[in-house]
Amino acid sequence: DADNYPLTRRGQQDLWLHQHPANCSDPGLRFMWVGWENGPGFGLGARIKCMLAFFAIAVRENRILVSDSFGRADHAGCEGI
């Protein structure tokens, strides 16, 4: 933990526990389902930004974020691929 900001591990643990409840059948759990935009022109940065925004909303609303497939970024036209 010496190379982390203070309370980083605690924050990671809290977020992990939020997303992975002990009992997924608990009727008190609330979920937030998100379908990702997989159209052309959305790079990895845009996809990560959207994912983090939805995750922040889910945490704020005390919901568990669930999504369909988070596809790869659009690499069409990139050299070296």
C-alpha positions in Angstrom: 0.0 0.0 0.0 3.0 2.3 0.3 2.8 3.2 -3.4 -0.9 4.1 -3.4 -2.8 7.2 -2.4 -4.3 7.0 1.1 -7.3 4.8 1.4 -7.0 3.6 -2.3 -7.3 -0.1 -1.3 -10.3 0.6 0.9 -12.0 2.5 -1.9 -11.3 -0.4 -4.3 -12.7 -2.9 -1.8 -15.8 -0.8 -1.2 -16.5 -0.6 -5.0 -15.8 -4.3 -5.4 -18.3 -5.2 -2.6 -20.9 -2.9 -4.2 -20.7 -4.7 -7.5 -20.5 -8.2 -6.0 -23.2 -8.6 -3.4 -23.1 -11.7 -1.1 -26.6 -12.7 -2.2 -27.6 -11.8 -5.8 -31.1 -13.2 -5.1 -31.8 -10.6 -2.4 -35.1 -8.9 -3.4 -33.8 -5.6 -2.0 -31.0 -5.3 -4.6 -31.5 -2.8 -7.4 -29.7 -3.0 -10.7 -28.9 -0.6 -13.5 -28.7 -2.2 -16.9 -26.7 -0.4 -19.7 -26.6 -1.3 -23.3 -23.3 0.0 -24.9 -23.2 1.9 -28.1 -21.1 -0.2 -30.5 -21.3 2.1 -33.5 -18.4 3.2 -35.6 -16.4 6.2 -34.4 -16.3 5.4 -30.7 -12.8 4.8 -29.5 -11.6 3.2 -26.3 -11.3 6.5 -24.5 -15.0 7.4 -25.2 -16.1 3.9 -24.2 -14.2 4.0 -20.9 -15.6 7.5 -20.2 -19.1 6.3 -20.7 -18.6 3.2 -18.6 -17.2 5.2 -15.7 -20.0 7.7 -15.9 -22.6 5.0 -15.8 -20.7 3.3 -12.9 -20.7 6.5 -11.0 -24.4 6.9 -11.4 -25.0 3.3 -10.4 -23.0 3.8 -7.2 -24.7 7.1 -6.4 -28.1 5.5 -6.9 -27.1 2.4 -4.9 -27.6 0.1 -7.9 -25.4 -2.6 -9.3 -24.2 -1.9 -12.8 -25.0 -4.6 -15.3 -24.2 -4.4 -19.0 -24.4 -6.3 -22.1 -21.1 -7.0 -24.0 -18.6 -4.2 -23.7 -17.2 -4.5 -27.2 -13.8 -3.5 -28.3 -13.0 0.0 -29.5 -13.3 0.9 -33.2 -9.7 0.5 -34.5 -10.6 0.9 -38.2 -8.0 2.9 -39.9 -5.4 2.7 -37.1 -1.9 1.7 -38.3 -0.2 -1.2 -36.7 -3.3 -3.3 -36.2 
